[in-house]
């Protein structure tokens, strides 16, 4: 991961992202930190993967294509 991306990435970004999925920050497990940040968590019923990618790494169109 590039230093400039690491410098601006912080726990509040992760907390905001996981809150949108009603996840618990304490249950979050970092799986990978290479081109993006990949976490695993559960909501007590289901397991989820949360990927946070800096906009310099993927455009909105590319992310949409990946989701499709």
Beta strands, then each sheet from edge to edge (+ up, - down):
strand 1: 29-33
strand 2: 37-42
strand 3: 47-52
sheet 1: 1+ 2- 3+
end
